[in-house]
Amino acid sequence: MIASGFTAAPVSQFFFFGVIASSILVSITDTKYLFYIQVVPHLWQYKQAWRLLIWQSCYNNSTELLFAAMSLYHLRIIERLWGSRKFASFLFSVLPPTLLLPPIVTTMLRPLTFGAVNHLPAGPTPLIFALLAQYHAAIPTVYKYRIVTSRSVSTSSSASEDQGLVLSDKFLVYLLASQLALSSFPGSAIAASVGWMVGVAWRGEWGPGAWGKWRLPGWVVGEKKANTGQGFERLRRRLEGEGSGTGADGRSEGEARRRTLGRGILDQFRGAF
């Protein structure tokens, strides 16, 4: 799985550059105000339900875009592990709940927090954290290292013990994701939490029966359907040909061996007489 760039990860590459391109386009056209959500006035007063469908299309902040792009680059390993078809199917499966649940949660929390929770920033943060949940569960830790903060000397011996934080190679991915979750607090934290829970639910198959088993058609990600019937037929013919050839060679070798033995016996008798 160690490969540079987006090798064997075309869906991740499309997601990566798509988010960057859309964010730049929105910034150039000065249409950022169309993508974020405020419960009041966008949903309650103006009834702009169309924002529920487009709020994950881009990022309005360059800092959020930077951390999201770096997180997506590290999470491309999920596609290499699963394959492009399963990876794209996962994104399409979790897209509807990650689109609708964060605005619903924000709407429910607004009266409980006396209006403090009202803003939901634009960007596919829930999708990234749904992927992060798969990364946490499926990708093992390769190595660990310690950041020494202090050193204590044992009284019983002259040896010293290093004390500090023990981290793994996955720490950088979690650090980038945490920066993304806290970039527009509390709205970004709500989106990240909902995305993580949706990812865990998908992996545990807690949703509808076929939620985690549904797959996109192979042609969507460029997979070609192999004609397995012709392949098996060619394999069968080749094996039969090799088997018949081996049998004929064995018989010819056996006959040659018997003729050689008979000739040897005749030669012995001829020499005796």
Backbone as CSV, one residue per row, in Angstrom:
resi,resn,N_x,N_y,N_z,CA_x,CA_y,CA_z,C_x,C_y,C_z
1,MET,0.807,-1.208,0.000,0.000,0.000,0.000,0.846,1.266,0.000
2,ILE,2.126,1.127,0.135,2.982,2.303,0.153,3.257,2.707,-1.285
3,ALA,2.624,3.773,-1.724,2.790,4.270,-3.082,2.630,5.779,-3.049
4,SER,3.312,6.433,-3.972,3.295,7.887,-3.989,2.076,8.395,-4.731
5,GLY,1.660,9.622,-4.394,0.565,10.263,-5.087,-0.743,9.506,-4.944
6,PHE,-1.551,9.571,-6.000,-2.853,8.917,-5.998,-2.828,7.643,-6.840
7,THR,-1.748,6.907,-6.757,-1.669,5.635,-7.452,-2.729,4.680,-6.920
8,ALA,-3.498,4.081,-7.826,-4.573,3.143,-7.470,-5.645,3.789,-6.603
9,ALA,-5.840,5.091,-6.739,-6.868,5.794,-5.969,-7.502,6.890,-6.831
10,PRO,-8.170,6.540,-7.929,-8.737,7.572,-8.810,-9.908,8.321,-8.189
11,VAL,-10.727,7.656,-7.368,-11.866,8.335,-6.744,-11.377,9.358,-5.724
12,SER,-10.370,8.991,-4.945,-9.789,9.942,-3.991,-9.177,11.130,-4.715
13,GLN,-8.545,10.881,-5.841,-7.962,11.974,-6.629,-9.049,12.922,-7.135
14,PHE,-10.156,12.365,-7.619,-11.262,13.207,-8.091,-11.860,14.007,-6.936
15,PHE,-12.034,13.381,-5.788,-12.564,14.060,-4.606,-11.623,15.178,-4.171
16,PHE,-10.336,14.888,-4.145,-9.319,15.849,-3.707,-9.321,17.096,-4.594
17,PHE,-9.154,16.891,-5.884,-9.082,18.043,-6.794,-10.445,18.690,-7.001
18,GLY,-11.524,17.932,-6.852,-12.845,18.520,-6.974,-13.146,19.516,-5.879
19,VAL,-12.781,19.174,-4.644,-12.998,20.095,-3.527,-12.154,21.351,-3.694
20,ILE,-10.907,21.178,-4.115,-10.037,22.339,-4.309,-10.568,23.233,-5.423
21,ALA,-10.951,22.637,-6.552,-11.429,23.428,-7.690,-12.722,24.163,-7.357
22,SER,-13.643,23.487,-6.697,-14.909,24.141,-6.355,-14.705,25.269,-5.358
23,SER,-13.810,25.097,-4.407,-13.542,26.150,-3.424,-12.914,27.375,-4.091
24,ILE,-11.990,27.139,-5.017,-11.381,28.261,-5.735,-12.407,28.963,-6.614
25,LEU,-13.265,28.188,-7.282,-14.278,28.774,-8.154,-15.265,29.635,-7.367
26,VAL,-15.682,29.139,-6.211,-16.617,29.902,-5.380,-15.963,31.192,-4.887
27,SER,-14.680,31.127,-4.567,-13.982,32.329,-4.120,-13.837,33.347,-5.244
28,ILE,-13.564,32.865,-6.460,-13.397,33.781,-7.592,-14.722,34.456,-7.945
29,THR,-15.791,33.686,-7.937,-17.102,34.229,-8.311,-17.801,34.954,-7.170
30,ASP,-17.187,34.962,-5.998,-17.741,35.669,-4.839,-19.155,35.190,-4.506
31,THR,-19.319,33.858,-4.425,-20.622,33.270,-4.089,-20.540,32.423,-2.828
32,LYS,-19.622,32.754,-1.931,-19.476,31.976,-0.705,-20.731,32.013,0.157
33,TYR,-21.476,33.096,0.092,-22.649,33.261,0.951,-23.776,32.284,0.618
34,LEU,-23.658,31.573,-0.507,-24.702,30.637,-0.904,-24.532,29.242,-0.306
35,PHE,-23.403,28.948,0.321,-23.087,27.566,0.668,-23.136,27.261,2.168
36,TYR,-22.853,28.203,3.026,-22.957,27.900,4.451,-24.410,27.992,4.886
37,ILE,-24.710,27.443,6.060,-26.085,27.390,6.564,-26.166,28.093,7.908
38,GLN,-27.142,28.964,8.045,-27.536,29.540,9.321,-29.005,29.188,9.550
39,VAL,-29.249,28.554,10.695,-30.612,28.125,10.979,-31.566,29.312,10.903
40,VAL,-31.149,30.401,11.497,-31.869,31.676,11.382,-30.910,32.667,10.721
41,PRO,-31.220,33.139,9.535,-32.540,33.148,8.871,-32.728,32.161,7.724
42,HIS,-31.681,31.400,7.335,-31.758,30.646,6.094,-32.849,29.588,6.100
43,LEU,-32.984,28.842,7.191,-33.933,27.731,7.233,-35.281,28.137,7.816
44,TRP,-35.281,28.846,8.916,-36.538,29.162,9.586,-37.286,30.316,8.933
45,GLN,-36.609,31.308,8.477,-37.288,32.474,7.917,-37.404,32.407,6.401
46,TYR,-36.290,32.165,5.706,-36.296,32.195,4.244,-36.670,30.857,3.611
47,LYS,-36.692,29.775,4.401,-37.060,28.439,3.903,-36.181,28.007,2.739
48,GLN,-34.883,28.260,2.836,-33.960,27.907,1.754,-33.477,26.461,1.925
49,ALA,-34.378,25.533,1.620,-34.044,24.114,1.786,-32.983,23.650,0.798
50,TRP,-32.792,24.381,-0.306,-31.784,23.975,-1.289,-30.372,24.028,-0.716
51,ARG,-30.183,24.781,0.359,-28.859,24.813,0.985,-28.482,23.454,1.582
52,LEU,-29.472,22.651,1.928,-29.195,21.326,2.479,-28.528,20.405,1.470
53,LEU,-28.655,20.715,0.191,-28.105,19.863,-0.859,-26.733,20.300,-1.346
54,ILE,-26.362,21.553,-1.122,-25.120,22.065,-1.719,-24.096,22.516,-0.685
55,TRP,-24.396,22.420,0.604,-23.489,23.011,1.598,-22.176,22.248,1.722
56,GLN,-22.095,21.007,1.205,-20.839,20.250,1.240,-20.056,20.355,-0.067
57,SER,-20.444,21.267,-0.951,-19.802,21.344,-2.262,-18.411,21.962,-2.213
58,CYS,-18.129,22.812,-1.247,-16.858,23.535,-1.226,-16.597,24.048,0.180
59,TYR,-15.389,24.618,0.354,-15.009,25.276,1.601,-14.934,26.785,1.347
60,ASN,-15.359,27.542,2.338,-15.299,29.000,2.249,-14.053,29.591,2.882
61,ASN,-13.255,28.749,3.522,-12.093,29.218,4.265,-10.863,28.489,3.754
62,SER,-9.796,29.231,3.484,-8.572,28.608,2.972,-7.929,27.685,4.004
63,THR,-8.066,27.998,5.284,-7.514,27.134,6.327,-8.222,25.791,6.358
64,GLU,-9.549,25.823,6.294,-10.307,24.574,6.265,-9.984,23.771,5.008
65,LEU,-9.830,24.449,3.883,-9.487,23.751,2.646,-8.126,23.078,2.753
66,LEU,-7.171,23.726,3.372,-5.835,23.154,3.521,-5.871,21.882,4.353
67,PHE,-6.511,21.936,5.520,-6.557,20.759,6.390,-7.406,19.651,5.775
68,ALA,-8.467,20.009,5.055,-9.290,18.996,4.402,-8.514,18.296,3.288
69,ALA,-7.770,19.067,2.491,-6.995,18.468,1.401,-5.902,17.548,1.940
70,MET,-5.234,17.960,2.993,-4.196,17.106,3.578,-4.797,15.845,4.180
71,SER,-5.970,15.962,4.796,-6.634,14.786,5.355,-7.059,13.822,4.254
72,LEU,-7.614,14.340,3.172,-8.022,13.487,2.065,-6.828,12.772,1.438
73,TYR,-5.700,13.459,1.370,-4.514,12.827,0.789,-4.067,11.631,1.636
74,HIS,-4.132,11.753,2.948,-3.747,10.631,3.812,-4.799,9.520,3.798
75,LEU,-6.059,9.873,3.601,-7.132,8.879,3.634,-7.286,8.129,2.318
76,ARG,-6.473,8.424,1.310,-6.540,7.704,0.043,-6.188,6.235,0.216
77,ILE,-5.536,5.902,1.323,-5.158,4.511,1.567,-6.386,3.630,1.739
78,ILE,-7.528,4.226,2.127,-8.762,3.450,2.247,-9.192,2.917,0.888
79,GLU,-9.079,3.736,-0.140,-9.450,3.277,-1.480,-8.513,2.178,-1.963
80,ARG,-7.242,2.278,-1.651,-6.310,1.220,-2.038,-6.625,-0.085,-1.320
81,LEU,-7.121,0.018,-0.105,-7.471,-1.181,0.659,-8.757,-1.813,0.156
82,TRP,-9.763,-1.009,-0.122,-11.077,-1.513,-0.521,-11.216,-1.721,-2.016
83,GLY,-10.579,-0.890,-2.794,-10.853,-0.827,-4.218,-11.741,0.368,-4.529
84,SER,-11.680,0.842,-5.761,-12.395,2.061,-6.137,-13.902,1.883,-6.083
85,ARG,-14.398,0.701,-6.424,-15.849,0.510,-6.450,-16.450,0.570,-5.061
86,LYS,-15.867,-0.112,-4.108,-16.388,-0.073,-2.743,-16.203,1.306,-2.127
87,PHE,-15.097,1.956,-2.431,-14.844,3.286,-1.888,-15.877,4.287,-2.390
88,ALA,-16.148,4.279,-3.700,-17.155,5.181,-4.244,-18.549,4.837,-3.733
89,SER,-18.831,3.550,-3.558,-20.126,3.150,-3.007,-20.291,3.646,-1.579
90,PHE,-19.223,3.613,-0.817,-19.284,4.133,0.555,-19.609,5.629,0.556
91,LEU,-18.947,6.398,-0.307,-19.206,7.838,-0.354,-20.655,8.132,-0.723
92,PHE,-21.192,7.415,-1.706,-22.580,7.635,-2.100,-23.551,7.160,-1.021
93,SER,-23.179,6.136,-0.262,-24.070,5.617,0.775,-24.188,6.571,1.961
94,VAL,-23.074,7.174,2.351,-23.094,8.053,3.523,-23.402,9.498,3.174
95,LEU,-23.492,9.828,1.888,-23.768,11.216,1.504,-25.133,11.715,1.985
96,PRO,-26.232,10.972,1.784,-27.529,11.497,2.256,-27.587,11.777,3.760
97,PRO,-27.170,10.845,4.639,-27.231,11.184,6.072,-26.278,12.298,6.481
98,THR,-25.114,12.383,5.838,-24.202,13.470,6.201,-24.672,14.821,5.669
99,LEU,-25.526,14.819,4.656,-26.102,16.071,4.167,-27.203,16.585,5.090
100,LEU,-28.024,15.678,5.604,-29.228,16.082,6.333,-29.054,16.133,7.844
101,LEU,-28.276,15.227,8.406,-28.201,15.153,9.865,-27.523,16.360,10.518
102,PRO,-26.390,16.875,10.006,-25.793,18.046,10.665,-26.716,19.262,10.733
103,PRO,-27.444,19.632,9.657,-28.395,20.740,9.807,-29.507,20.448,10.803
104,ILE,-29.973,19.199,10.847,-31.025,18.844,11.802,-30.518,18.967,13.235
105,VAL,-29.295,18.465,13.482,-28.720,18.555,14.831,-28.497,20.011,15.222
106,THR,-28.013,20.817,14.276,-27.802,22.243,14.555,-29.124,22.944,14.874
107,THR,-30.175,22.597,14.139,-31.499,23.183,14.392,-32.028,22.792,15.763
108,MET,-31.772,21.557,16.188,-32.241,21.109,17.501,-31.439,21.735,18.637
109,LEU,-30.157,21.984,18.402,-29.316,22.547,19.464,-29.475,24.051,19.609
110,ARG,-29.977,24.720,18.594,-30.073,26.174,18.675,-30.933,26.660,19.845
111,PRO,-32.174,26.170,20.029,-32.941,26.653,21.185,-32.358,26.210,22.527
112,LEU,-31.666,25.060,22.543,-31.082,24.582,23.800,-29.874,25.412,24.217
113,THR,-29.203,26.033,23.261,-28.020,26.862,23.564,-28.329,28.355,23.481
114,PHE,-29.632,28.702,23.434,-30.068,30.101,23.383,-29.462,30.847,22.188
115,GLY,-29.419,30.162,21.055,-28.961,30.776,19.815,-27.468,30.746,19.593
116,ALA,-26.709,30.159,20.521,-25.256,30.123,20.346,-24.858,29.209,19.192
117,VAL,-25.577,28.118,19.002,-25.324,27.196,17.894,-26.306,27.543,16.783
118,ASN,-25.827,28.195,15.760,-26.697,28.635,14.675,-26.037,28.497,13.301
119,HIS,-24.719,28.387,13.262,-23.970,28.423,12.005,-23.389,27.050,11.699
120,LEU,-23.550,26.614,10.438,-22.956,25.367,9.958,-22.063,25.702,8.777
121,PRO,-20.744,25.585,8.921,-19.833,26.000,7.833,-19.929,25.066,6.637
122,ALA,-19.617,25.603,5.471,-19.655,24.816,4.239,-18.447,23.885,4.177
123,GLY,-18.626,22.796,3.432,-17.514,21.875,3.225,-17.875,20.441,3.550
124,PRO,-17.223,19.466,2.894,-17.505,18.041,3.125,-16.818,17.479,4.367
125,THR,-16.841,18.227,5.462,-16.245,17.734,6.705,-16.889,16.438,7.188
126,PRO,-18.232,16.281,7.141,-18.807,14.991,7.570,-18.320,13.810,6.747
127,LEU,-18.163,13.980,5.439,-17.656,12.881,4.613,-16.227,12.513,5.000
128,ILE,-15.409,13.507,5.269,-14.022,13.247,5.649,-13.966,12.491,6.968
129,PHE,-14.806,12.854,7.924,-14.781,12.163,9.213,-15.433,10.785,9.134
130,ALA,-16.364,10.587,8.205,-16.865,9.238,7.967,-15.749,8.344,7.410
131,LEU,-14.908,8.909,6.539,-13.736,8.178,6.065,-12.723,7.958,7.178
132,LEU,-12.580,8.946,8.054,-11.634,8.819,9.156,-12.026,7.688,10.089
133,ALA,-13.323,7.462,10.274,-13.773,6.336,11.098,-13.350,5.007,10.485
134,GLN,-13.383,4.905,9.153,-12.908,3.682,8.488,-11.394,3.548,8.610
135,TYR,-10.699,4.662,8.520,-9.248,4.656,8.682,-8.869,4.179,10.083
136,HIS,-9.585,4.655,11.078,-9.296,4.277,12.458,-9.523,2.783,12.686
137,ALA,-10.543,2.213,12.042,-10.890,0.812,12.281,-10.118,-0.155,11.399
138,ALA,-9.765,0.253,10.185,-9.210,-0.697,9.219,-7.699,-0.632,9.071
139,ILE,-7.098,0.510,9.326,-5.661,0.660,9.092,-4.905,0.423,10.400
140,PRO,-4.027,-0.555,10.453,-3.294,-0.822,11.697,-2.154,0.169,11.903
141,THR,-1.706,0.225,13.134,-0.559,1.063,13.485,0.733,0.377,13.061
142,VAL,1.573,1.082,12.353,2.827,0.511,11.862,3.925,0.639,12.913
143,TYR,4.055,1.800,13.524,5.090,2.005,14.533,4.624,3.051,15.532
144,LYS,5.296,3.088,16.663,5.032,4.073,17.717,6.337,4.754,18.105
145,TYR,6.221,5.958,18.607,7.402,6.695,19.044,7.034,7.511,20.274
146,ARG,8.043,7.906,21.003,7.849,8.619,22.251,8.455,10.009,22.170
147,ILE,7.690,10.996,22.611,8.189,12.363,22.753,8.543,12.564,24.222
148,VAL,9.835,12.654,24.504,10.308,12.712,25.890,10.054,14.112,26.440
149,THR,9.361,14.166,27.566,9.089,15.436,28.247,9.903,15.605,29.526
150,SER,10.276,14.487,30.133,11.077,14.551,31.368,11.835,13.252,31.529
151,ARG,12.839,13.287,32.384,13.673,12.106,32.634,13.853,11.970,34.142
152,SER,13.478,10.791,34.641,13.580,10.520,36.075,14.647,9.462,36.320
153,VAL,15.381,9.629,37.403,16.448,8.693,37.770,15.943,7.812,38.891
154,SER,16.040,6.492,38.686,15.585,5.551,39.697,16.519,5.555,40.890
155,THR,15.956,5.476,42.100,16.762,5.459,43.332,17.454,4.132,43.548
156,SER,16.842,3.042,43.083,17.437,1.726,43.293,18.599,1.450,42.346
157,SER,18.600,2.103,41.213,19.679,1.893,40.249,20.028,3.222,39.620
158,SER,21.128,3.223,38.915,21.592,4.458,38.273,20.947,4.693,36.917
159,ALA,20.070,3.751,36.495,19.439,3.896,35.193,18.382,4.993,35.244
160,SER,18.206,5.681,34.133,17.220,6.753,34.035,16.069,6.298,33.148
161,GLU,14.885,6.768,33.463,13.681,6.411,32.728,13.135,7.657,32.031
162,ASP,12.855,7.508,30.738,12.292,8.606,29.965,10.779,8.592,30.089
163,GLN,10.218,9.732,30.350,8.781,9.878,30.454,8.302,10.863,29.403
164,GLY,7.179,10.541,28.781,6.652,11.420,27.748,5.438,10.829,27.076
165,LEU,5.070,11.393,25.957,3.901,10.968,25.211,4.290,9.891,24.206
166,VAL,3.497,8.823,24.146,3.692,7.754,23.175,2.683,7.950,22.053
167,LEU,3.171,8.182,20.851,2.330,8.435,19.693,2.594,7.388,18.618
168,SER,1.674,7.290,17.684,1.809,6.343,16.584,1.940,7.093,15.261
169,ASP,2.149,6.329,14.182,2.281,6.948,12.868,0.959,7.528,12.373
170,LYS,-0.170,7.180,13.009,-1.473,7.712,12.624,-1.793,9.041,13.307
171,PHE,-0.912,9.502,14.160,-1.189,10.721,14.917,-1.336,11.940,14.005
172,LEU,-0.541,12.023,12.946,-0.604,13.172,12.058,-1.973,13.289,11.394
173,VAL,-2.547,12.152,11.000,-3.872,12.177,10.368,-4.918,12.685,11.352
174,TYR,-4.858,12.197,12.593,-5.809,12.655,13.604,-5.604,14.128,13.944
175,LEU,-4.370,14.585,13.908,-4.089,15.995,14.204,-4.691,16.901,13.129
176,LEU,-4.504,16.529,11.873,-5.084,17.317,10.783,-6.606,17.347,10.865
177,ALA,-7.196,16.183,11.166,-8.653,16.117,11.249,-9.181,16.933,12.430
178,SER,-8.466,16.919,13.552,-8.903,17.703,14.708,-8.835,19.202,14.417
179,GLN,-7.833,19.627,13.671,-7.760,21.032,13.273,-8.950,21.403,12.382
180,LEU,-9.344,20.488,11.512,-10.501,20.735,10.658,-11.786,20.792,11.478
181,ALA,-11.901,19.931,12.492,-13.105,19.902,13.313,-13.238,21.137,14.192
182,LEU,-12.126,21.772,14.545,-12.165,22.931,15.437,-12.017,24.255,14.695
183,SER,-11.942,24.220,13.374,-11.670,25.444,12.619,-12.814,26.445,12.704
184,SER,-14.068,25.981,12.719,-15.227,26.885,12.812,-16.147,26.395,13.917
185,PHE,-15.598,26.290,15.092,-16.334,25.771,16.238,-17.500,26.703,16.571
186,PRO,-18.675,26.160,16.950,-19.017,24.745,17.174,-19.602,24.036,15.959
187,GLY,-19.882,24.774,14.871,-20.513,24.153,13.718,-19.670,23.067,13.087
188,SER,-18.376,23.313,12.948,-17.501,22.304,12.359,-17.390,21.068,13.247
189,ALA,-17.441,21.250,14.559,-17.394,20.105,15.479,-18.659,19.265,15.362
190,ILE,-19.801,19.914,15.167,-21.052,19.165,14.968,-20.976,18.348,13.685
191,ALA,-20.503,18.960,12.603,-20.385,18.244,11.330,-19.414,17.068,11.441
192,ALA,-18.295,17.280,12.132,-17.315,16.201,12.287,-17.869,15.063,13.136
193,SER,-18.568,15.401,14.217,-19.130,14.361,15.098,-20.186,13.537,14.375
194,VAL,-21.054,14.204,13.631,-22.082,13.481,12.888,-21.442,12.588,11.823
195,GLY,-20.431,13.094,11.125,-19.754,12.282,10.120,-19.091,11.049,10.713
196,TRP,-18.459,11.206,11.861,-17.824,10.052,12.519,-18.870,9.008,12.907
197,MET,-19.991,9.448,13.472,-21.035,8.507,13.888,-21.666,7.814,12.688
198,VAL,-21.829,8.526,11.581,-22.359,7.890,10.371,-21.380,6.845,9.841
199,GLY,-20.090,7.156,9.870,-19.091,6.180,9.435,-19.068,4.934,10.306
200,VAL,-19.196,5.106,11.616,-19.237,3.959,12.532,-20.496,3.142,12.294
201,ALA,-21.629,3.828,12.078,-22.882,3.120,11.818,-22.815,2.329,10.519
202,TRP,-22.186,2.909,9.477,-22.044,2.184,8.216,-21.174,0.947,8.389
203,ARG,-20.100,1.076,9.122,-19.202,-0.068,9.306,-19.860,-1.158,10.147
204,GLY,-20.643,-0.755,11.148,-21.333,-1.740,11.983,-22.638,-2.229,11.414
205,GLU,-23.021,-1.735,10.207,-24.273,-2.121,9.552,-25.460,-1.886,10.473
206,TRP,-25.501,-0.707,11.087,-26.595,-0.348,11.984,-27.757,0.315,11.257
207,GLY,-27.588,0.619,9.992,-28.638,1.275,9.236,-29.542,0.271,8.560
208,PRO,-30.130,0.630,7.422,-30.960,-0.308,6.652,-30.181,-1.552,6.254
209,GLY,-30.929,-2.597,5.940,-30.315,-3.900,5.722,-29.226,-3.922,4.672
210,ALA,-29.456,-3.274,3.536,-28.496,-3.307,2.429,-27.613,-2.070,2.383
211,TRP,-27.581,-1.292,3.466,-26.843,-0.027,3.443,-25.352,-0.257,3.210
212,GLY,-24.767,-1.159,3.985,-23.336,-1.401,3.861,-22.961,-2.376,2.765
213,LYS,-23.941,-3.015,2.132,-23.662,-4.010,1.099,-23.918,-3.489,-0.315
214,TRP,-24.561,-2.332,-0.416,-24.873,-1.802,-1.743,-23.604,-1.358,-2.445
215,ARG,-23.524,-1.605,-3.758,-22.370,-1.228,-4.563,-22.815,-0.526,-5.841
216,LEU,-22.034,0.430,-6.244,-22.245,1.090,-7.526,-21.925,0.124,-8.662
217,PRO,-22.506,0.326,-9.833,-22.085,-0.480,-10.990,-20.601,-0.276,-11.282
218,GLY,-19.961,-1.325,-11.746,-18.524,-1.257,-11.975,-18.108,-0.232,-13.003
219,TRP,-18.966,0.028,-13.999,-18.592,0.963,-15.067,-18.482,2.393,-14.548
220,VAL,-19.099,2.695,-13.402,-19.034,4.053,-12.860,-17.591,4.419,-12.509
221,VAL,-16.828,3.468,-12.014,-15.439,3.719,-11.632,-14.462,3.159,-12.662
222,GLY,-14.965,2.804,-13.845,-14.091,2.361,-14.924,-13.743,0.891,-14.916
223,GLU,-14.444,0.096,-14.124,-14.167,-1.336,-14.104,-14.893,-2.011,-15.260
224,LYS,-14.219,-2.923,-15.924,-14.792,-3.664,-17.031,-15.169,-5.060,-16.560
225,LYS,-16.362,-5.468,-16.974,-16.849,-6.783,-16.578,-16.138,-7.862,-17.380
226,ALA,-15.482,-8.744,-16.685,-14.748,-9.818,-17.360,-15.699,-10.933,-17.773
227,ASN,-15.465,-11.496,-18.943,-16.272,-12.614,-19.437,-15.705,-13.893,-18.833
228,THR,-16.222,-14.252,-17.672,-15.661,-15.389,-16.936,-15.928,-16.702,-17.646
229,GLY,-17.047,-16.801,-18.420,-17.355,-18.056,-19.108,-16.297,-18.413,-20.123
230,GLN,-15.927,-17.457,-20.964,-14.900,-17.730,-21.955,-13.553,-17.981,-21.297
231,GLY,-13.285,-17.286,-20.207,-12.017,-17.501,-19.519,-11.893,-18.915,-18.980
232,PHE,-12.963,-19.411,-18.346,-12.938,-20.774,-17.821,-12.868,-21.795,-18.949
233,GLU,-13.538,-21.503,-20.074,-13.498,-22.436,-21.194,-12.079,-22.530,-21.771
234,ARG,-11.407,-21.385,-21.911,-10.021,-21.415,-22.407,-9.107,-22.150,-21.429
235,LEU,-9.326,-21.930,-20.142,-8.510,-22.625,-19.146,-8.733,-24.123,-19.193
236,ARG,-9.999,-24.537,-19.365,-10.292,-25.974,-19.424,-9.633,-26.618,-20.632
237,ARG,-9.719,-25.941,-21.783,-9.106,-26.504,-22.987,-7.597,-26.594,-22.851
238,ARG,-7.000,-25.584,-22.240,-5.553,-25.612,-22.083,-5.123,-26.734,-21.163
239,LEU,-5.883,-26.929,-20.067,-5.541,-28.013,-19.147,-5.735,-29.380,-19.796
240,GLU,-6.817,-29.510,-20.586,-7.016,-30.780,-21.278,-5.907,-31.048,-22.278
241,GLY,-5.477,-29.985,-22.998,-4.385,-30.156,-23.952,-3.090,-30.551,-23.276
242,GLU,-2.803,-29.903,-22.130,-1.585,-30.254,-21.411,-1.661,-31.666,-20.859
243,GLY,-2.876,-32.041,-20.401,-3.021,-33.396,-19.855,-2.843,-34.466,-20.908
244,SER,-3.460,-34.219,-22.092,-3.308,-35.206,-23.168,-1.872,-35.265,-23.657
245,GLY,-1.215,-34.108,-23.748,0.185,-34.091,-24.178,1.076,-34.809,-23.199
246,THR,0.820,-34.620,-21.926,1.626,-35.289,-20.899,1.423,-36.781,-20.945
247,GLY,0.132,-37.205,-21.171,-0.129,-38.638,-21.247,0.549,-39.278,-22.438
248,ALA,0.513,-38.598,-23.610,1.163,-39.147,-24.804,2.656,-39.235,-24.604
249,ASP,3.240,-38.208,-24.008,4.677,-38.240,-23.773,5.032,-39.356,-22.817
250,GLY,4.164,-39.575,-21.820,4.459,-40.641,-20.857,4.414,-42.003,-21.509
251,ARG,3.403,-42.194,-22.391,3.308,-43.491,-23.077,4.497,-43.712,-23.992
252,SER,4.907,-42.682,-24.744,6.039,-42.849,-25.663,7.317,-43.136,-24.897
253,GLU,7.471,-42.444,-23.752,8.667,-42.684,-22.954,8.654,-44.100,-22.384
254,GLY,7.446,-44.574,-21.982,7.370,-45.931,-21.448,7.663,-46.972,-22.496
255,GLU,7.128,-46.758,-23.708,7.412,-47.701,-24.784,8.888,-47.710,-25.134
256,ALA,9.481,-46.524,-25.188,10.906,-46.457,-25.497,11.721,-47.165,-24.434
257,ARG,11.260,-46.997,-23.146,11.992,-47.649,-22.066,11.879,-49.165,-22.174
258,ARG,10.664,-49.658,-22.533,10.514,-51.114,-22.672,11.317,-51.646,-23.862
259,ARG,11.329,-50.937,-24.935,12.112,-51.391,-26.088,13.596,-51.400,-25.751
260,THR,14.044,-50.445,-25.041,15.460,-50.409,-24.670,15.811,-51.585,-23.778
261,LEU,14.943,-51.956,-22.836,15.202,-53.083,-21.952,15.210,-54.395,-22.739
262,GLY,14.257,-54.549,-23.663,14.219,-55.792,-24.460,15.454,-55.926,-25.343
263,ARG,15.829,-54.805,-25.913,17.027,-54.852,-26.734,18.250,-55.192,-25.899
264,GLY,18.258,-54.680,-24.680,19.393,-55.010,-23.813,19.472,-56.492,-23.513
265,ILE,18.312,-57.114,-23.271,18.297,-58.557,-22.979,18.744,-59.347,-24.207
266,LEU,18.206,-58.938,-25.388,18.613,-59.621,-26.620,20.104,-59.476,-26.868
267,ASP,20.637,-58.315,-26.609,22.064,-58.129,-26.785,22.873,-59.026,-25.862
268,GLN,22.328,-59.213,-24.632,23.045,-60.118,-23.701,23.060,-61.544,-24.221
269,PHE,21.873,-62.010,-24.719,21.825,-63.363,-25.259,22.703,-63.509,-26.492
270,ARG,22.693,-62.513,-27.318,23.532,-62.571,-28.519,24.995,-62.639,-28.152
271,GLY,25.375,-61.915,-27.127,26.763,-61.967,-26.719,27.133,-63.289,-26.101
272,ALA,26.144,-63.962,-25.412,26.423,-65.259,-24.751,26.602,-66.371,-25.778
273,PHE,25.785,-66.297,-26.853,25.901,-67.348,-27.868,26.880,-66.944,-28.951
